[in-house]
Amino acid sequence: MVSNVNGKISIIIVDNNEDFAAEVENSLKAIPEFDVTGKAYDGETALQLIAEKKPDIVILELVMPLKDGIAVLEELRERHENQKPVIIVLTAIGNDKYIKKALSLGAEYYILKPFDMNLLPKRIMQIYSDYEQPGKPYIGNVNMESGIPEVKAVKKQTLRECVEIYVKKALRDIDVPAHLSGYPYLQKAIVENVLSDRGKIPITKKLYPMIAEYFKTSPGKVERGIRNAIQKVWQRGNPQKLGQYFTYTEDRKNVPPTNSEFISTIADRIKLTYLLK
């Protein structure tokens, strides 16, 4: 099925984030068998580029201007072409409804962001290889150096697992030391608030007892651990990094946010950045 005249697997990257698209391209350039023949940052341009380049693979984000990823999939499905590209959806949307919709419209694979860029070329090669050989049993990863299959079960990331990654990144961004006793309490508190269908969880009546039960400790210890972690990062942290999430000034250096304010601010930021686009 390789369509490129140089015998390589041709790939088009479609993502509304130009920096992320460049990161994906750099990851794929390391593989001699791949040839990135174009990038598009909106759905309409993507459809034009696919029609023109006729790539073997399209890496598709669902959230895009002009036409979103679902609309792109719908239009590609309506086209009467002998050769259609292998569609790999790479997005932060983990809603089951969108996953089922994308797969029903012809996407071959669905990958949730954030995703290890070092694994992306391997996953693409494996998906493309499976597509080239219909009915081939799923065998897991492919060793890019030897080409020998590595028989491993690939674990699909759940929404909770993705949120945990987002939260760890946020805490790392503002230099919250992972060795602090309150770190795991703080991490879980933010994760539970992000995943809560009702928004903020009442911190004293529900959140502290929930975390205490999970870690087999007391609500008081949870509260003190979180408070200690916040105070240390607020007093010793980098003002510029803290300013990415909070209103941080020298006058406020000795007045850290409350546990509730700290948790809800980061949780809301994660929802807006990753889950509500």
N, C-alpha and C positions, 0 to 999 in steps of 0.2 A: 504493500500500500504506500510505500514511501514515494512521495510526489516530487520531492526536490530533485533537480537534475544532478546535483552533486552526490546523490545517494544518501544524504543525511535525513534525519527526521526533522521536518520543518515544524516550527512552533510559533504561535501568536499568543502574546500575553495581553489580557484585557483586564484592566484594573483602574478604578478611578483615582487611585493614589499613585502619582508618578514615581515617587521615591520607592514605594514598595515594588512597583513594576520593574524598576531598575535593579532592585535587589534580587528579584526573581531571575531577571536576565543574567546577572552576574553569576548566580548560582548555576545556571544551565550552561553558560559559556565554558565551564570547566570540563564539560563532557564533549569529546570530539564528534560523537554521533549526532549531537543536537545542533540545529541551526535556527536561531530566533530570527524570523523573517519580518517581524513587525510587532508594534505595541499600539494599543488603543486605550483611550481613557474615558470613552463613553460608548453606549450601545450602538448608536448609529454608525459611528466610525468603525466599530468592530465588525459589523455586518458587511460594510463595504470592503474592509481589509480581507475578511475571510473569503468573500466572493472573488477578489482580485488575486490573492496569494494561494488560495486553496491549500491551506496547511494540513499537515497530518494531525496535529494536536492543537487545541485551543485551551488555554488556562483562563478560566472565566470567573470574575467576581460578580456577585449578584447585585450589589449596591452600586449603581452607576447613574449618571445623568442621561437625559434624553430618552434612552431606552434601558431598562434594567436588565439584569441577567436572565430573568425568566422570559422577558419579551424577546431577547436574543435567541434563546432556546426554542421558543415558539416559532419564530420566523425561520430558523434553520430547519426545523421539522417540516415546515410547509414547503420548503424548496424541493423541487424534483431534480435532485442531482444524483449521479451514480456514486459519487464518492463524497462522503461527509466526514468532517474531522472528528477525532476522538475528543470529547469534551470533558475536561477535568475542572470541576467547580472548586475554587479555593476562596473561601469567604469566612467571615466571622459570625455569620448567621447560623445558629445551631438549632433553630426551630424545626421540629419534625415535619411540620406542614411544608416548609420550603424544601427540605431534603427530599421528601416524597415527590413533590412537584417537579423538582429539577431532574430527578432520576426518571420520572415518568415521561419527561420531555426529551429524553435521550442522553442525558449526562451519564458518562461511564463511571465516574467516581466523584466522591464528595469529600473534600478535605477542609477541616475547620482551622481557621487562624486562631492563635499563633501556631505556626508549624515550623519544625526544624528545617531550615533551608538546606542543611547538609543531606537530609533525607529526601528532599524533593526530586532530584534527578533520579535517584534509585526508584522512587515510587512511580515516576513517569515511565521509566523504562519497563518496569514490571507491568503496569497497566497497558502500555502499548503492545507489549509482547503477548499479553493475554488476549487483547483485541485481535491481534494478527492470527491467533490460533483459536478460533471459536471452539468452545467445549473443553478447552484446556482446564484442568483442575487448578484451583488456587493453591499456590505453593509458598506464598509469603514474599520476603525480600529477595532481591537478586544482587549478588556480589558484583559490583561494577568492574572490578579488576579481573576476576577470573570468569565471570559469567555464570558461576555455579549457584544454583538456587540455595538459599538458606531457609530450611523448613522451620518457619516461625509463624505463630499466629499473630496477625497484626491487630492490635487492640484499638478499636474505635474510641476516640475521645468523647466523653459525655460532656454535656453543658457544664456540669459541676467541675469536671476536671479542667475545662478551659477557663472557667472563672477563677479557679485556684491559681492557674498560671498568670492570669491578668493581675490578681491581687499580689502575688509574689513579685511581679515586675514593678507594681506601684510602690510597694514597700522598699524594694531595692532602689528605685528611683530617688527616694527621699532618705536613703541611708539608714533605714531602721535595722539595727544590728540583729541578725538572726539568732545570736546566742542568748539574747535576753529571755528570761523566763516568761515574760508576757508576750513574746512574739507569736507563739502558736495560738494564744487566746485572741490576739488582735487580728491575726490572719483569718481565723475561723469566723470572728464577729463580722468582718467585712464581707466574707464569702456569703454568709447566711443573709445579710442585708441585700446583697446584689440579687440573690436567688428568690428572695421573698416576694410573693405575688402581691402582698399588701403594702409594699414599700418598707418603711423603717419598722424594725421590730422594737417594741418597748424594751429599753435596755435593762432596767432593773428587774421588772417583773418577769420577763421572758428570756432575754438574750443571755444575761449572766447565768441564770439557772441552766439553760440549754447547754452552754459551753462547759459549765461545771460538771454536768452529768456526763458529757462526752469525754472529758479529761479526768473524770473521777476525782474531782476536787471540790472546793467550796465556791459559791458565788462571790464571797468576799475576796478570796485569793485571785479570782479571775479579774475582778474590778481593780484590785491593787496592782496586779501584773500589767494590765493594759495601761493604767495610769502611769506607772513607772516607765514603761517603754515610750509613751508619748512625751513625757517630760524630758527624757534623755535625748531623744531625737530632736526635740524642739530647741533645747538649749545648746546642743553640740552639733546639730546638723548644718548643712549648707543652706544659707538663706535663699539662694537662687533656686535650688532644687525644691525646697519647701514652697517657694513662691509659685511653682507650677500647679500646686493643688490648693494652697491656702493663701489668705491675705497675711503676709508675713512682713513685719517691720521691726526695726530695732526697739521701738517702744513696746512691742508685743513679745519681745524675746523671753521675758520672764513671766508671760501670761499665756501658757499653752492652751490650745482648745480643749474643751471637755472631751471625755471619752466618746460621748454621743456625737458631738460635732465632728471629731476626727474620723470616726467610723463612717458616719453618713456622708461626709464630704468625699471620701475616697470611693465609697460604694456608688454614689451618684455619678462621679466622674467615669467610673468603669462602665456603668450602664450607658451613659451618653456616648462614650468613645467606641465601645465594642458591640453593645447589644441593641441599641435603639436606632442605629443608622437606617 
